[in-house]
């Protein structure tokens, strides 16, 4: 398992990057022990609200194999509308890893950052489970119009996403272990 933490077009946040690296290393250990699955290679990217949509959609396009510029522009506009309320996102990558994009504007302190980090790392663990990565990539391809799925498949996919969100929200209590451990 390889872990990288970096920033994307975020200037003057060197202390935030150091704190994020420290918290991420500890969060990976805690989530790896507490949640079923195997931790894949994780790339954590800290960015602003404005750049969150660009980074996330670029990763989705690469994973889904979307090359249509009109579809990419439509997806980017849609993502920009949602970026204001998004604290973080976990996106499966084509190489088998997971990209976690975190909006630093949504995190005024370490505690809120730890909660978001644990939530997204739980999603990374879920992506490593059997069949989940393929289903998520098929969902991306469906949403971008690359390869359409049936309505039945779409309903089942939405149900699985809801169950995965519930599991991630239910695991956020692990952030309570993370913040005191990171302060030591």
C-alpha positions as CSV (number, residue, x, y, z in Angstrom):
1,X,0.0,0.0,0.0
2,X,1.4,3.3,-1.1
3,X,0.3,6.6,0.4
4,X,0.9,10.1,-1.0
5,X,-0.5,13.4,0.3
6,X,-0.1,16.5,-1.8
7,X,-1.8,19.8,-2.7
8,X,-3.2,21.0,-6.0
9,X,-2.9,24.7,-6.7
10,X,-3.0,25.5,-3.0
11,X,-0.5,28.1,-2.0
12,X,0.5,29.1,1.6
13,X,-0.8,25.9,3.1
14,X,2.5,24.2,4.1
15,X,1.5,23.7,7.7
16,X,-1.9,22.3,6.6
17,X,0.0,19.8,4.4
18,X,2.2,18.7,7.2
19,X,-0.8,18.2,9.5
20,X,-2.6,16.3,6.7
21,X,0.3,13.9,6.2
22,X,0.5,13.2,9.9
23,X,-3.2,12.6,10.2
24,X,-3.5,10.6,7.0
25,X,-0.8,8.1,8.1
26,X,-2.5,7.5,11.4
27,X,-6.0,7.4,9.8
28,X,-4.9,4.7,7.3
29,X,-3.7,2.5,10.2
30,X,-6.9,2.9,12.2
31,X,-9.3,2.4,9.3
32,X,-7.3,-0.5,8.0
33,X,-7.8,-2.3,11.3
34,X,-11.4,-1.4,11.8
35,X,-13.0,-1.8,8.4
36,X,-13.2,-5.0,6.3
37,X,-11.2,-5.0,3.0
38,X,-7.7,-4.2,2.0
39,X,-6.3,-0.7,1.8
40,X,-5.4,0.1,-1.8
41,X,-2.8,2.7,-2.9
42,X,-4.2,6.0,-1.8
43,X,-3.5,9.5,-3.1
44,X,-4.8,12.3,-1.0
45,X,-5.0,15.7,-2.7
46,X,-5.8,18.8,-0.7
47,X,-7.3,21.6,-2.8
48,X,-9.7,24.5,-2.7
49,X,-13.4,24.5,-3.5
50,X,-12.8,25.9,-7.0
51,X,-10.3,23.2,-8.0
52,X,-12.0,20.2,-6.3
53,X,-14.4,19.8,-9.2
54,X,-11.5,19.9,-11.8
55,X,-9.4,17.4,-10.0
56,X,-12.3,15.0,-9.3
57,X,-13.8,15.1,-12.8
58,X,-10.3,14.7,-14.5
59,X,-9.8,11.5,-12.5
60,X,-13.3,10.3,-13.4
61,X,-12.8,10.9,-17.1
62,X,-9.5,9.0,-17.1
63,X,-11.0,6.1,-15.2
64,X,-14.2,5.9,-17.3
65,X,-12.3,6.4,-20.6
66,X,-14.4,9.4,-21.5
67,X,-13.0,11.4,-24.4
68,X,-16.1,13.4,-25.6
69,X,-15.4,17.1,-24.8
70,X,-19.1,18.0,-24.6
71,X,-19.7,15.3,-22.0
72,X,-16.6,16.4,-20.1
73,X,-17.8,20.0,-20.1
74,X,-21.2,19.0,-18.9
75,X,-19.8,16.9,-16.1
76,X,-17.5,19.7,-15.0
77,X,-20.3,22.2,-14.8
78,X,-22.3,19.8,-12.7
79,X,-19.4,19.0,-10.4
80,X,-18.7,22.7,-9.9
81,X,-22.3,23.2,-8.6
82,X,-21.8,20.4,-6.1
83,X,-18.3,21.3,-5.0
84,X,-19.5,24.1,-2.7
85,X,-21.1,21.5,-0.4
86,X,-18.5,18.8,-0.8
87,X,-15.9,18.2,1.9
88,X,-14.2,15.3,0.2
89,X,-14.5,12.6,-2.5
90,X,-13.0,9.2,-3.1
91,X,-12.6,8.2,-6.7
92,X,-11.3,4.9,-8.1
93,X,-8.3,5.3,-10.4
94,X,-7.6,3.3,-13.5
95,X,-4.4,1.9,-12.0
96,X,-6.1,0.3,-9.1
97,X,-5.6,3.0,-6.5
98,X,-8.0,5.5,-5.0
99,X,-7.8,9.3,-5.2
100,X,-9.2,11.2,-2.2
101,X,-9.8,14.9,-3.0
102,X,-10.3,17.0,0.1
103,X,-11.7,20.6,0.1
104,X,-9.6,22.5,2.7
105,X,-12.1,25.3,2.8
106,X,-14.6,23.0,4.6
107,X,-12.2,22.1,7.4
108,X,-11.5,24.8,10.0
109,X,-9.7,22.4,12.4
110,X,-8.1,19.0,12.7
111,X,-11.3,17.4,14.1
112,X,-13.4,18.1,11.0
113,X,-10.5,17.1,8.7
114,X,-10.1,13.8,10.6
115,X,-13.8,13.0,10.2
116,X,-13.7,13.7,6.5
117,X,-10.5,11.7,6.1
118,X,-11.8,8.7,8.0
119,X,-15.1,8.8,5.9
120,X,-13.2,8.9,2.6
121,X,-10.7,6.2,3.7
122,X,-13.7,3.9,4.5
123,X,-14.8,4.5,0.9
124,X,-11.3,3.5,-0.2
125,X,-11.6,0.3,1.7
126,X,-15.0,-0.4,0.2
127,X,-13.5,0.1,-3.3
128,X,-11.0,-2.6,-2.6
129,X,-13.8,-5.2,-2.0
130,X,-14.7,-7.8,-4.6
131,X,-16.8,-6.4,-7.4
132,X,-17.1,-2.8,-6.0
133,X,-14.4,-1.2,-8.2
134,X,-16.0,-2.7,-11.4
135,X,-19.5,-1.5,-10.3
136,X,-18.2,2.0,-9.6
137,X,-16.4,2.3,-12.9
138,X,-19.5,1.0,-14.7
139,X,-21.4,3.7,-12.8
140,X,-19.0,6.4,-13.9
141,X,-19.2,5.1,-17.5
142,X,-23.0,5.2,-17.2
143,X,-23.1,8.7,-15.8
144,X,-20.8,10.0,-18.4
145,X,-22.7,8.3,-21.2
146,X,-19.8,6.1,-22.3
147,X,-21.6,2.8,-21.7
148,X,-25.3,2.8,-20.7
149,X,-26.7,0.4,-18.1
150,X,-30.3,-0.8,-17.6
151,X,-32.7,0.9,-15.2
152,X,-32.6,-2.2,-13.0
153,X,-28.8,-2.0,-12.8
154,X,-29.0,1.7,-12.0
155,X,-31.5,1.2,-9.1
156,X,-29.3,-1.6,-7.7
157,X,-26.2,0.6,-8.0
158,X,-28.0,3.5,-6.2
159,X,-29.0,1.1,-3.4
160,X,-25.4,-0.1,-3.0
161,X,-24.1,3.5,-2.9
162,X,-26.6,4.3,-0.2
163,X,-25.5,1.3,1.9
164,X,-21.8,2.2,1.4
165,X,-22.5,5.8,2.5
166,X,-24.3,4.5,5.7
167,X,-21.3,2.4,6.5
168,X,-18.9,5.3,6.0
169,X,-21.0,7.6,8.2
170,X,-21.2,4.8,10.8
171,X,-17.4,4.6,10.9
172,X,-16.8,8.3,11.5
173,X,-16.5,7.6,15.2
174,X,-13.0,6.3,14.4
175,X,-11.9,10.0,14.0
176,X,-12.2,10.3,17.8
177,X,-9.2,7.9,18.0
178,X,-7.3,9.8,15.4
179,X,-7.3,13.3,16.7
180,X,-5.8,12.5,20.1
181,X,-3.2,10.1,18.5
182,X,-2.2,12.8,16.0
183,X,-1.6,15.4,18.8
184,X,0.8,13.1,20.6
